Amino acid sequence: MKYRSAESSRELLEKRLLLLPLAWVVFGLGEVYGLRFFLGPIVNIAPTIPNDKPIGGSIFPVLFFNVAAVLAVLAVSLYSLGVWNVDLSRRKDKADLGALLVLVIGGLLLWYVPLSFFFVVAAVVYLLAVNIE
């Protein structure tokens, strides 16, 4: 295990703190333009069936999009502040990031492929099962 000096740790934290404003700007613009892309100006071009079920057809994908965006900003903020460190040399961290990627991609695919819901559930179950401490 490598130990860093207090000065190099401080410099690293200062560089990470510069990610915070960038993450918040990307979150705000991504939320606005992402919802515009998915929902159109007023909900005219949402990729849903005209008579779909509200929860599975439109509300759940929009909710997932918002929650995923908030969690991404939270993750970048925690990483920037030095609270959350990702160590890709550990197998568990790689598996957790893989499950998180499956969760996000599956959630965004809910707009187009309703069966991706099962991938979302599987990723959530995995993340809950391995991260209970």
GROMACS elastic network, one bead per residue, 0.5 to 0.9 nm:
[ bonds ]
;  ai    aj funct       b0    kb
    4     7     6  0.80637   500
    4     8     6  0.62504   500
    4     9     6  0.61694   500
    5     8     6  0.54025   500
    5     9     6  0.62265   500
    5    10     6  0.85856   500
    6     9     6  0.51272   500
    6    10     6  0.60814   500
    6    11     6  0.86827   500
    7    10     6  0.50680   500
    7    11     6  0.62595   500
    7    12     6  0.86511   500
    8    11     6  0.50338   500
    8    12     6  0.61169   500
    8    13     6  0.85453   500
    9    12     6  0.50797   500
    9    13     6  0.61346   500
    9    14     6  0.85958   500
   10    13     6  0.50550   500
   10    14     6  0.61466   500
   10    15     6  0.86887   500
   11    14     6  0.50362   500
   11    15     6  0.63001   500
   11    16     6  0.86468   500
   12    15     6  0.51645   500
   12    16     6  0.62350   500
   12    17     6  0.86844   500
   12    82     6  0.88636   500
   13    17     6  0.61104   500
   13    18     6  0.88403   500
   13    80     6  0.69535   500
   13    81     6  0.66164   500
   13    82     6  0.63925   500
   14    17     6  0.51094   500
   14    18     6  0.67686   500
   14    80     6  0.84682   500
   14    81     6  0.86365   500
   15    18     6  0.54336   500
   15    19     6  0.74256   500
   15    80     6  0.79655   500
   16    19     6  0.54671   500
   16    20     6  0.76066   500
   16    77     6  0.88343   500
   16    79     6  0.72725   500
   16    81     6  0.66057   500
   16    82     6  0.75214   500
   17    20     6  0.55950   500
   17    21     6  0.81552   500
   17    77     6  0.81282   500
   17    79     6  0.87699   500
   17    81     6  0.60642   500
   17    82     6  0.86420   500
   18    21     6  0.65051   500
   18    22     6  0.72004   500
   18    80     6  0.74972   500
   19    22     6  0.51878   500
   19    23     6  0.59680   500
   19    24     6  0.86458   500
   19    76     6  0.73666   500
   19    77     6  0.75282   500
   19    79     6  0.88520   500
   19    80     6  0.60365   500
   20    23     6  0.51162   500
   20    24     6  0.62331   500
   20    25     6  0.86569   500
   20    73     6  0.84911   500
   20    76     6  0.71451   500
   20    77     6  0.56944   500
   20    80     6  0.64167   500
   20    81     6  0.84081   500
   21    24     6  0.51494   500
   21    25     6  0.61432   500
   21    26     6  0.85229   500
   22    25     6  0.52311   500
   22    26     6  0.60894   500
   22    27     6  0.84549   500
   23    26     6  0.51409   500
   23    27     6  0.59658   500
   23    28     6  0.86100   500
   23    72     6  0.85710   500
   23    73     6  0.59776   500
   23    74     6  0.89759   500
   23    76     6  0.66458   500
   23    77     6  0.74010   500
   24    28     6  0.61572   500
   24    29     6  0.86070   500
   24    73     6  0.66557   500
   24    77     6  0.86606   500
   25    28     6  0.52058   500
   25    29     6  0.61384   500
   25    30     6  0.81872   500
   26    29     6  0.52820   500
   26    30     6  0.55883   500
   26    31     6  0.81887   500
   26    73     6  0.86437   500
   27    30     6  0.50403   500
   27    31     6  0.58386   500
   27    32     6  0.85246   500
   27    69     6  0.65920   500
   27    70     6  0.76049   500
   27    72     6  0.82159   500
   27    73     6  0.64698   500
   28    31     6  0.52215   500
   28    32     6  0.63309   500
   28    33     6  0.86525   500
   29    32     6  0.52145   500
   29    33     6  0.59883   500
   29    34     6  0.79836   500
   30    33     6  0.52708   500
   30    34     6  0.53376   500
   30    35     6  0.80332   500
   30    69     6  0.80602   500
   31    34     6  0.51257   500
   31    35     6  0.59239   500
   31    36     6  0.83320   500
   31    65     6  0.85127   500
   31    66     6  0.73446   500
   31    69     6  0.71096   500
   32    35     6  0.54439   500
   32    36     6  0.61337   500
   32    37     6  0.86122   500
   33    37     6  0.59665   500
   33    38     6  0.85302   500
   34    37     6  0.50276   500
   34    38     6  0.61388   500
   34    39     6  0.82666   500
   34    65     6  0.84910   500
   35    38     6  0.50276   500
   35    39     6  0.54634   500
   35    40     6  0.72571   500
   35    41     6  0.88777   500
   35    62     6  0.79761   500
   35    65     6  0.83264   500
   35    66     6  0.87270   500
   36    39     6  0.51594   500
   36    41     6  0.59185   500
   36    42     6  0.81752   500
   36    43     6  0.84038   500
   37    40     6  0.55240   500
   37    41     6  0.83398   500
   37    45     6  0.80766   500
   37    46     6  0.80536   500
   38    43     6  0.81289   500
   38    45     6  0.70756   500
   38    46     6  0.53368   500
   38    47     6  0.70524   500
   38    62     6  0.83044   500
   38   111     6  0.85529   500
   39    42     6  0.65948   500
   39    44     6  0.66687   500
   39    45     6  0.57696   500
   39    47     6  0.78174   500
   39    62     6  0.86683   500
   40    43     6  0.50441   500
   40    44     6  0.55345   500
   40    46     6  0.62748   500
   41    44     6  0.68208   500
   41    45     6  0.79916   500
   42    45     6  0.82157   500
   43    46     6  0.55654   500
   44    47     6  0.89562   500
   45    48     6  0.82601   500
   46    49     6  0.87385   500
   46    58     6  0.81307   500
   46   111     6  0.85854   500
   47    57     6  0.89521   500
   47    58     6  0.83934   500
   47   111     6  0.63175   500
   47   112     6  0.70406   500
   48    51     6  0.83114   500
   48    52     6  0.67327   500
   48    57     6  0.61521   500
   48    58     6  0.65091   500
   48   111     6  0.72137   500
   48   112     6  0.80855   500
   49    52     6  0.50719   500
   49    53     6  0.86315   500
   49    57     6  0.74216   500
   49    58     6  0.89781   500
   51    54     6  0.86487   500
   52    55     6  0.87030   500
   52    56     6  0.79001   500
   52    57     6  0.54290   500
   52    58     6  0.77234   500
   53    56     6  0.57822   500
   53    57     6  0.51772   500
   53    58     6  0.75152   500
   53    59     6  0.89510   500
   54    57     6  0.52264   500
   54    58     6  0.54264   500
   54    59     6  0.57768   500
   54    60     6  0.80135   500
   55    58     6  0.60173   500
   55    60     6  0.53896   500
   55    61     6  0.84714   500
   56    59     6  0.66459   500
   56    60     6  0.56400   500
   56    61     6  0.75541   500
   56   110     6  0.85268   500
   56   114     6  0.77588   500
   57    60     6  0.69450   500
   57    61     6  0.73711   500
   57   110     6  0.83714   500
   57   111     6  0.75339   500
   57   114     6  0.81261   500
   58    61     6  0.56930   500
   58    62     6  0.63410   500
   58    63     6  0.86503   500
   58   111     6  0.75642   500
   59    62     6  0.53169   500
   59    63     6  0.60268   500
   59    64     6  0.85379   500
   60    63     6  0.50836   500
   60    64     6  0.60504   500
   60    65     6  0.85966   500
   60   110     6  0.81668   500
   61    64     6  0.50136   500
   61    65     6  0.61413   500
   61    66     6  0.87245   500
   61   107     6  0.67732   500
   61   108     6  0.69476   500
   61   109     6  0.83921   500
   61   110     6  0.57693   500
   61   111     6  0.59636   500
   62    65     6  0.50830   500
   62    66     6  0.63522   500
   62    67     6  0.86861   500
   62   111     6  0.85483   500
   63    66     6  0.52280   500
   63    67     6  0.61478   500
   63    68     6  0.84972   500
   64    67     6  0.51280   500
   64    68     6  0.59018   500
   64    69     6  0.84554   500
   64   104     6  0.85853   500
   64   107     6  0.62082   500
   64   108     6  0.75525   500
   64   110     6  0.88381   500
   65    68     6  0.52315   500
   65    69     6  0.62163   500
   65    70     6  0.87382   500
   65   104     6  0.86357   500
   65   107     6  0.73549   500
   65   108     6  0.67869   500
   66    69     6  0.52037   500
   66    70     6  0.62797   500
   66    71     6  0.86614   500
   67    70     6  0.51298   500
   67    71     6  0.60828   500
   67    72     6  0.85263   500
   68    71     6  0.51228   500
   68    72     6  0.60734   500
   68    73     6  0.86904   500
   68   104     6  0.68481   500
   68   107     6  0.84255   500
   69    72     6  0.51314   500
   69    73     6  0.63736   500
   69    74     6  0.86511   500
   70    73     6  0.52340   500
   70    74     6  0.61735   500
   70    75     6  0.86486   500
   71    75     6  0.60205   500
   71    76     6  0.85848   500
   72    75     6  0.50839   500
   72    76     6  0.62326   500
   72    77     6  0.84957   500
   73    76     6  0.51961   500
   73    77     6  0.60161   500
   73    78     6  0.85778   500
   74    77     6  0.50215   500
   74    78     6  0.61025   500
   74    79     6  0.84972   500
   75    78     6  0.51857   500
   75    79     6  0.60751   500
   75    80     6  0.84661   500
   75    84     6  0.77148   500
   76    79     6  0.50287   500
   76    80     6  0.59511   500
   76    81     6  0.85599   500
   76    84     6  0.88576   500
   77    80     6  0.50050   500
   77    81     6  0.61752   500
   77    82     6  0.86359   500
   77    83     6  0.87639   500
   77    84     6  0.89039   500
   78    81     6  0.51574   500
   78    82     6  0.62409   500
   78    83     6  0.52350   500
   78    84     6  0.54065   500
   78    85     6  0.84625   500
   79    82     6  0.51396   500
   79    83     6  0.59733   500
   79    85     6  0.61533   500
   79    86     6  0.81838   500
   80    83     6  0.77024   500
   80    84     6  0.81343   500
   81    84     6  0.77729   500
   82    85     6  0.65996   500
   86    89     6  0.89755   500
   86    93     6  0.68720   500
   86    94     6  0.89923   500
   87    90     6  0.60150   500
   87    93     6  0.64219   500
   87    94     6  0.82452   500
   88    91     6  0.72942   500
   88    92     6  0.85637   500
   88    93     6  0.59540   500
   88    94     6  0.58254   500
   89    92     6  0.89228   500
   89    93     6  0.77815   500
   89    94     6  0.77932   500
   90    93     6  0.55153   500
   90    94     6  0.66027   500
   90    95     6  0.89094   500
   91    94     6  0.51925   500
   91    95     6  0.62337   500
   91    96     6  0.86306   500
   92    95     6  0.50636   500
   92    96     6  0.60507   500
   92    97     6  0.85786   500
   92   130     6  0.88191   500
   93    96     6  0.50095   500
   93    97     6  0.61175   500
   93    98     6  0.84612   500
   94    97     6  0.51967   500
   94    98     6  0.60852   500
   94    99     6  0.86318   500
   95    99     6  0.61359   500
   95   100     6  0.85156   500
   96    99     6  0.51159   500
   96   100     6  0.61123   500
   96   101     6  0.85698   500
   96   126     6  0.84169   500
   96   127     6  0.67683   500
   96   130     6  0.85316   500
   96   131     6  0.88800   500
   97   101     6  0.60807   500
   97   102     6  0.86011   500
   98   101     6  0.50285   500
   98   102     6  0.62437   500
   98   103     6  0.85719   500
   98   123     6  0.89862   500
   99   103     6  0.60846   500
   99   104     6  0.86807   500
   99   122     6  0.86471   500
   99   123     6  0.52779   500
   99   124     6  0.79582   500
   99   126     6  0.72928   500
   99   127     6  0.69852   500
  100   104     6  0.62300   500
  100   105     6  0.85937   500
  100   123     6  0.69115   500
  100   124     6  0.83083   500
  100   127     6  0.78412   500
  101   104     6  0.52039   500
  101   105     6  0.60597   500
  101   106     6  0.82582   500
  101   123     6  0.87988   500
  102   105     6  0.52622   500
  102   106     6  0.57186   500
  102   107     6  0.82315   500
  102   119     6  0.69695   500
  102   120     6  0.70270   500
  102   123     6  0.64766   500
  103   106     6  0.52136   500
  103   107     6  0.59571   500
  103   108     6  0.86139   500
  103   119     6  0.68958   500
  103   121     6  0.79688   500
  103   122     6  0.82727   500
  103   123     6  0.54596   500
  103   124     6  0.70286   500
  104   107     6  0.50859   500
  104   108     6  0.62213   500
  104   109     6  0.85667   500
  104   120     6  0.77544   500
  105   108     6  0.51910   500
  105   109     6  0.61170   500
  105   110     6  0.87629   500
  105   116     6  0.87886   500
  105   120     6  0.84366   500
  106   110     6  0.64153   500
  106   113     6  0.88416   500
  106   115     6  0.89906   500
  106   116     6  0.52281   500
  106   117     6  0.66863   500
  106   118     6  0.83284   500
  106   119     6  0.59289   500
  106   120     6  0.54563   500
  106   123     6  0.89700   500
  107   110     6  0.52523   500
  107   111     6  0.80123   500
  107   116     6  0.71499   500
  107   117     6  0.70038   500
  107   119     6  0.83649   500
  107   120     6  0.61380   500
  108   111     6  0.62909   500
  108   112     6  0.82421   500
  108   116     6  0.88141   500
  109   112     6  0.54365   500
  109   113     6  0.57138   500
  109   114     6  0.75716   500
  109   115     6  0.88375   500
  109   116     6  0.62824   500
  109   117     6  0.84091   500
  110   113     6  0.52857   500
  110   114     6  0.51554   500
  110   115     6  0.75193   500
  110   116     6  0.58801   500
  110   117     6  0.64359   500
  111   114     6  0.71159   500
  112   116     6  0.87712   500
  113   116     6  0.57983   500
  113   117     6  0.82012   500
  114   117     6  0.59219   500
  114   118     6  0.85967   500
  115   118     6  0.60413   500
  115   119     6  0.78286   500
  116   119     6  0.52117   500
  116   120     6  0.65184   500
  116   121     6  0.88171   500
  117   120     6  0.50354   500
  117   121     6  0.62574   500
  117   122     6  0.86403   500
  118   121     6  0.50380   500
  118   122     6  0.60664   500
  118   123     6  0.85450   500
  119   122     6  0.50307   500
  119   123     6  0.60978   500
  119   124     6  0.85474   500
  120   123     6  0.52060   500
  120   124     6  0.61794   500
  120   125     6  0.86302   500
  121   124     6  0.50915   500
  121   125     6  0.60989   500
  121   126     6  0.85647   500
  122   125     6  0.51361   500
  122   126     6  0.61530   500
  122   127     6  0.86195   500
  123   126     6  0.50919   500
  123   127     6  0.61151   500
  123   128     6  0.85392   500
  124   127     6  0.51334   500
  124   128     6  0.60622   500
  124   129     6  0.84482   500
  125   128     6  0.51524   500
  125   129     6  0.59279   500
  125   130     6  0.86208   500
  126   129     6  0.50956   500
  126   130     6  0.61605   500
  126   131     6  0.83487   500
  127   130     6  0.55989   500
  127   131     6  0.59364   500
  127   132     6  0.84888   500
  128   131     6  0.54763   500
  128   132     6  0.61801   500
  129   132     6  0.60843   500
  130   133     6  0.82684   500
